[in-house]
Amino acid sequence: MVDTTKYTALIIPDDDAEAVRVERLEYNPEVLEGLVCGVLEDVIRGDWCVYLNAEGHSANHPVNARAARLMQECGVDDVVVPRGTAVFLGRGRNWGSAADVPEHLIRRAEQLFGGSGMAA
């Protein structure tokens, strides 16, 4: 059964002209695929995960420099190059479940990219 609860997510578009934002969204594959514009790939680290477009490189999506920087600041190897929009969520207690994006990611994104009004 798919968890369709709404969670707070940190969304980082690949276009630097678009604001980094925090939104409540329904946790299901269709919603996430719509945001990343394609098939999902996830990178899991500690209490959070980030959803990316699995075909971003082959589809020639732009590199998401802001998401890459946040991921590197949080311990992800720089060999992971996010392309397209990145959606950060928290990890739930059970395998495959989600939670609200951790506050430390929101705070770090605010420090890196500005936007103190980002918090939901």
Order of alpha helices (4+ residues) and beta strands (2+ residues): beta-beta-alpha-beta-beta-alpha-beta-beta-alpha
